[in-house]
Amino acid sequence: MKAPKTYTREDVVEIHCHSSFPVMEDILAEVLNCGARLAEPGEFTKRAFLNGRISLSQAEAVIELLKARTRKGRDLALSSLRGELQKEIEKIRNAFLSLKAIVEVAIDFPEDDVEILDDRALRGKAQKEIITPLERLIAAFYQGKIYREGIFLLILGKPNVGKSSLLNRLLKEERAIVSSVPGTTRDTIEECINVKGMAVNITDTAGIRQTEEEIEGIGVERARTKIVDADVVIFLLDGSQDITSEDYSLYELIRAKPLLLVVNKIDISTSDPHEFAKRFPGHPLIPVSALRNIGINELEQEIFNLVTGGKDWDPGADCVPNMRQTTALKGTLAAGYDFLEGLADRLTPDLLALDLQAGLDCLGDIVGETTTEDVLDVIFQDFCLGK
Ligand code: GDP
């Protein structure tokens, strides 16, 4: 295929063959023999970016598309790929540029200072065209993250309450080892499920408790760290037994987290699960039987409700920045605030212009205009080979 109408804007040769591994290997060896070399991870997309075919945010959208775990995550990536984010950035950038032009006129004609720098007009423009859209984009990142990376859910409970069984139910397969000997889940196990379009990363932990046993101790330490990272915690209780001091001490570790009170083994329980809610008030209560597959749909619904506030949830924006872009957006926003503050403090136009330039520099980072080679390397390393 002749340049420039190719993915990288360079001449491209594609070789089509059938999928027998030895044949492909022979062809590859032959091509390498003729002087070709293997591509680095993400090299095709990197070349597409360097040759101006796509912006950096679009290149990142390609990675996100390849990694998308849910349809919503895919839609968000496609929207970035279409350049929706870039259009937003372009609007904000234009606002910075036109403010800078006004301020620079004031630098050139200091005697007309007061007239040119109409504070209220500048302030209004900065607020409407810079601060508000930036704040909206940054908020969209936190919402988009839920669909993109998923939420982190932790299943916590004393040994033998049925954590592994519940994990298996949620995964709909027998992955974790289930055993009736307390403490069989030695380490943490992580899996990802799809709950109503939302990726949920589940961690099942060794029961957090004081233990002499060293190997389990390692699992316990990890679990403590996991509590900090978790977005939602399932506090699992054994419905067939009374609450113990171990349950209470576990609860103390997690009571401040968004919590679901899940009472398991209701198939063999004689007591009313609502009795448990009285002891641990203020959290949604879901009675389940991991063994008999009772209450699992309700549990999934409650996980969703807890994360989304029960609303039919949508990130709202078409364009949702990723982590790197959000960091740059935050830098831009800080520059925007500095500019507003500078206006309020009646700083000289040359200082105001510096704030505006700082904002422009941060924005340049997002689309890749001012991005350094090392940052580019890190971004493209995230790709797999052949993309
Ligand atoms: P963990 O130590 O918390 O991971 O607990 P496991 O998932 O290994 O389960 C411990 C024991 O409880 C196993 O014998 C399970 O079969 C049993 N168990 C788990 N869930 C239920 C349930 O809903 N009902 C009944 N009757 N037994 C269950």
Residues whose N, C-alpha, C, O or C-beta is under 5 A from the ligand:
A	BS01	GDP	K158 P159 N160 V161 G162 K163 S164 S165 I177 V178 S179 S180 G183 T185 N264 K265 I266 D267 I268 V288 S289 A290 L291 R292
